[in-house]
Amino acid sequence: MNTGDTAWILACSALVLLMTPGLAFFYGGLVRRKNATATIMHSLMCMGLVGVVWVLWGYSLAFSGDFNGWGIVGDLQWFGLAGVSADETGPYADNISHQTFMVFQGMFAIITPALITGGFAERMKFSAFVIFTVVWVTVVYAPVTHWVWGGGWLGNLGALDFAGGTVVHINSGIAALAAALIIGKRIGFGEQPMPPHNVPMIVLGAGLLWFGWFGFNAGSALAADGVAVNAFVVTNTAAAAALVSWVAMSWIFGKRPSIIGAASGAVAGLVAITPAAGFVGAMPAVIIGLVAGAICYGAIELLLKLKVDDALAVWGVHGMGGTWGALATGLFVGIGYSALPDGTGRGEQVLIQLIGIVGTAIWSFIATSAILLALKYTIGLRVDESEEQLGLDASTHGEGAYTI
């Protein structure tokens, strides 16, 4: 094992974990004051629930040997981290220990269902959320991770996803859209204003996400090397470009340069560069970021016109940003950095990327919908109308965000 690489990946694991509290601030500021604590709790519970599930069976399902050799999901040979050594390398990296790789991937697993919570913010029962999170990570996240990174069918097909465009962002964005459609709109959505209650909290959350994203993308090199350096540079570049692009869109169409738009634009750029970070140089990163800001802004406006209550724009930012990023990976791979995979033309690579996008979206939507419908017709998905009107901080947790 390489001690320098190990130190880098452990530091990146900590950076990625910090993204989930960052998301808690970002989402917590975007909701109304009466739901701030409940929204923050979603992210904290994902840290707890997924932190345990990943060690028990999630990692094994995602990365162990194929179950039945179909490239769909792993088996349970590493249940409870049996055979996952802290001192010996594993099958995915020969420079860091197996446990180092495991814990780095575990941080990705934690934030992905936390992202989904923005789709049903301010209205989902806490008990339903807990069950949904455990089942979703097991049934949706682990298989898709296996497809792309664990030796499954998409990876074998040649789909490129450096740090999670399909695994994390398309997966969570489509799941959030399914949740928004099945759970339904918040009371008063489209009829009364529901502005974010705390802009500084939103900017703080976006800043923590931007900071942690360097671990997310540069850490996916799995070494302290030139690939990590390039990923670090293009991550910052795309975020900066998307921030500028989103502010321009809000200035042109909304008549004001929005601070919330600047924070959202930065996140959109981070999402879009994620699958491409190890495959493109700085100039493609500028293009990817500029286009991401415009696409994600437009996607959010479209859902508002369609009266779909994706409360915190998860599909608009992560679903569409991840889709554009995955497609852009095929369009720009090898430009400014890296190279096209041997024997693959650019048109073929774009087609492979499209297959990955569509396959992930279909599975995420169908499986997520099945989980949510099962909960809807058993324990129920939504809080009572009176509880929703009061706010989940008081009705569910009995703890407000502010005491005056």
N, C-alpha and C positions, 0 to 999 in steps of 0.2 A: 504493500500500500504506500501511497505517496502522502506524507503528512501535510504538505502544503495544500494539496487538493482536498484532503479530508477537512482541514480547517476551513477552507473556502466554502465547501458544501454545507458544513454545519452552520457557518455564519449565514449562508443563503437560506437555510432552513428556518433560522430565526427571523430573517427578513420576511420570508413568505408568511410565517405565522403572524407577524405583526400586521400583515395586510387585513386579516379578519377583524381585529379591533379597529383598524382604519376604516373598513367597510361599515362597522357599527356606527362610527361617527358620521360617515357620509350618509348612510341611510337614515340614521337618527335625526340628522338635521333636515332631511328632505321631507319627513312626515310632519303632521300637525303635532303641536305641543302635547296633546293628551295621549299620544301614542309613541312618544320618544323612547321611554324606558322599555316598552314592549318590543319595539323594533331593535334596539340595542341587544336585548336579551336573545333574540333569534341568532345573532352572530355568536354570542357567548356560548349558547347551547350547542351550536355546531362544533365549536372547539372541544366541548366535553364529549358529546355523543360520538362524533366521527373520530376523535382521538382514541376512543376505546374500540369502536368498530374496526378501524383500520388495523389495529394490532391483532385483534381476535381473528377476523376473517377477511376484511376488505383487501389488505395487501395481497393475501394469497390468491383471492379470486381475480385480482387485477394482473398479477405478475407471475404466478407460478405456472407450471406446465399446463398445456391445453387439456381441458376436459373433453374427452372423446375425440380430440384432434381436429375439431371443426374451426378453430380460431375464433371462438365466440367468447369463452370465459375460461379462467383458470380453474384449478382444483383447490383442495384444502390441505395440500401437503405442508404448507407453512402456517397452518392454523396456530394462533397464539405465538407467532414468530418462531415456531419450532424449526431449527436448522438455519435460522437467519442470524449469522454471526456478526458480532461487533469487531472481530479481530481478523476475519478472512473475507476476501472479496467474493462477490456474488456473480450471477450470470450477466449483469447489465453494465458492469464497469470493473476493469481490472486494476484501477488505481485507488479506489475507495472501498471501504468495507460494505458488506451487504446491508448492515443496519443503517449505515450512513445514507445509502440510496433509499432505503425504506422510509426513513424519517423525512427525508426531503420530499418524497412523493406523498407522504401523509399530509403535509401542509397544503398541497394542491387539493387533496380530497376534502380537507376541512373547509376551505373557502368556497368550493363549488356549490354545495347546497345552501351556504349562506347567501350567495348571490341570488339564488332563486327566491329567497324570502321577500325581495323587493316587489315581486309580482303579486303577492297576496298580502302586502303590508296593510295594517290597520283593520283586519277583519277575520283572520283565521284563528280557530281555537288552538290553544297552546298544546293540548293533548294530541290533537290531530297533527300539528306541526312536528311534535316529537316522533310519533310513529312514522310519519311521512319521511322524515330525514333519515332514519335508520334504514327503512325499506328502500328509499331512492338510492342511497349510496351503494347498497347491496345489489340492487336489480338493474340500475341504470348506469351509475358512475363506474363501478368496477368492470362491467363488461366492455363499455366503450374504451376505457383505459387499456384493457387487454387488447382490443382491436388494433389500437394505434401504437402503443408502446410495449405491450407485453408479449409480442409474437403472434398477434391475431391477424385476421384477414386483411384489414386495411393497411397495416404496416407491411405485410407481405405483398400487397398490391403495389406498394411504392408511395403511399400517401405521405406527404411531408407535414409534420406538425412539431415544430421545435419545442414549444413550451406550453401548448394547450389550447390552440385555437378551436379545435373540434372537441377535445376532451373536456375542457373547462367551459369555454365561452359559448359555443353553439349549443352544447349540451344544456347548460344552465339557462341560456336565453330562451330556447324552445320550451324547456320545462316551465319557465315562468309564464310564458304565453299560454300554455295549457292550463296552468293554475288560474290565471286571470280569467280565462274563458269559463272554466268549470265552477270556480267559486263565485264569480259574478262581481258586479260593480259595488263599490262602496256606496253607502246611503248618501244620496245627494250628489254623486259624481255627475259632472256635466251640468248641474243645476246651481251649485253653490261653489264659491272659491275654496280651494284647498291648498293654499300656498305653503311652501316650506317654512318651518318655524324658526330656523337658526342657520343663517348663512355662514357665520364663522365656523360652526361645527362642520358644515359641508366642505369648506375649504380645508380645514384641518384633516378631515377624512381623506379627501382627494390627495393631499400632500403625503399622508402616510401610505396611501396606496401607491403613489408614484415612487416613493422611497423603497417600499418593499418589493416593487415590481423589478427592481434591479436584481434582487435575489431570484425572483420568479423566472426571469429570462436569462440573465447571465449565468445563474446557477445551473440552468439546464444544459450547459456545456459539460457538466460533471467534471470539470477540471479548471484550475486557474491558468488559463491559456489564452491564445489569441482569439479563439471562438468566443470565449467569455467576454473578452474586451470588445469585440465587434457587437455582440448582443447587447452589451451595456450601452454602447454609443448609439446604436439604432433605436433602442428603447427610448432613450431620452429625446432623440431627434423626432421620432414619430409622435410622441406625446406633445412636444412643443408645437409641431405643425398642426396637429388636430386641435389643440387649444386655440390657435390663431384662426383656424378655419371655422370652428364653431362660433367663436365670438363674431366673426365676420357675418356668418349666417344670421345670428340673432340681431346684429346691428342692421342688416339689410331688411330682414323680414319682420323682426320684432321692434325695430326702430330704436333699440337701445343695446349697447354692448353689455351683455349679461355676465355677472360674476358667477352665478350658478352655471351658466353656459360654459364659462371658461373652465371650471372644475370638471364638468361633465365631458367637455371636449378632450381634456387631458386623459381622462379615463378611456374614452373612445379610442384615442390614439394608442394607448397602452394595450388595449384589447387587440386592436388590428395588427400590431407588429408582433404580437406573441408567437403566432405560428411561423413567422418568417425570420425571427431574430437571428437565427444561426445561418441563414441562407442568403441574405441580401446585404448590400452596403448602404452607406448613408444617403445617397441620392434616391434610391427606391424608397427608403424610409420616409423621406420628405413627402413623396407622392402618396404613399400609403396613409400617412397621417392626415394630409390635406383632404384626401377623398373620404377618409373615415369620419372626419368632423362633419362633412356635408351629408354623407349617407345616414349617419346616426341621427343627426338633427331632423332630417326628412322623415326617417322611420318613426320617430316619436310623434311628429306632427300628424303622420298618417293614422297612427293608432288613435290619437285624440279625435280625429275626424270620424273614425269608425266607431267611436265610443267604446273602445276596449280599455278597461281599467287595469293596465299594467302599471301599478301605482308609482313605482320608482324607475320606470323605463328600462327594465332588465332586457327585454327583447330588443328594444331599440338600440341600446348600447352594446350589450354583450352578444345577443343573437345576431344582429346585423353587422356589428363590428367584427365579430369572429368569422362570419361568413365572408365578408370582404377580405379579411386578413388571410383566410385559408385560400381563397381564390387568388389573391395577390401573390401569395407564396409561389404558386405555379407560374404566374405571369413574370415574376422578377427574380426567381431563384438563379443564382450564378451571376447576377449583375452587381458588380462592385464588391462581391465577396462570394466565396464558395464556388460551386459549379453545378450544372445540371447533373442528375444521376446518370451514371454510365448507361448508354443505350436507350435513353429516354429523350424524345424530342419535347420541345416546349408545349406544343399542342397536346401531346399525350399526357404530359404532366398536369396541365390544366384540367383535362378530362378526369384524371385520377383524383385530383383535388375536389372536383365536382361530385364524384362518387362518394368521397368521404363526407362532404357537406350534407348531401342528400341522405345518405345512410344514417349518419348521426342524428339528423333532424327527425327522420321518420321514427327511429327507435325511441328517441327521447320523448317525442310527442305521444306516441302510442303507450309506452310503458308508464310515463308520468300520468297520463290520463287514466289508465287502469288503476293505478295506486290511489289517485284522488277520488275516483268514482267509488272504489271499494270503501274508502273512509267516509265518503258522503252518505252512503246508504247503510252505514253501520253506526259509527259514533258521531257522525256529522262533521262538517268542515268549518262552519261559520259560527261565530259567537252570536248570541241573541241580539236582536235589534236594539234593545235598551242598553246592553253592554257596549255595543258599537258606538251608540250615541254618546255614552259616558266617556268612552275611551278605554283602551286596553290597559293602560297604565294603572288605572284605578280598579277596573272591573276584573282583570285577570291577576295582576301582580300586587295591587295595593301599595304601589310605590310610584310616586311621581318623579319626573325628571328634575323638578325645581321646587324648592321650599322657600317661601318668602315670609 
